[in-house]
Amino acid sequence: MLNEIVAMVERNVADFGAWWHSVNSTYRGAGCLLLALFLMWEATRISENRRDRTFFLTGMAALGLLAYGAIVFINGDAGTR
């Protein structure tokens, strides 16, 4: 039963990965940047309530998405040349 669950998760992750790479790199990068901006906005709202751990984790997620979005934008045309 555990093997079936692991196989299903692997198949779903592989399907998601194939779909994610089929999306235009401009849309992927823009989506990541918009989500990062939303997370930053949420982090500033959280900081007003002084929840430091949540603020830190939300900020790190936003920075990670910003970095990924920048990489997608920079390397977006690399596969078409």
Summary of the structure (lengths in Angstrom):
residues: 81
radius of gyration: 16.7
end to end distance: 45.0
largest distance: 49.1
contacts: 188
relative contact order: 0.13
helix: 88%
strand: 0%
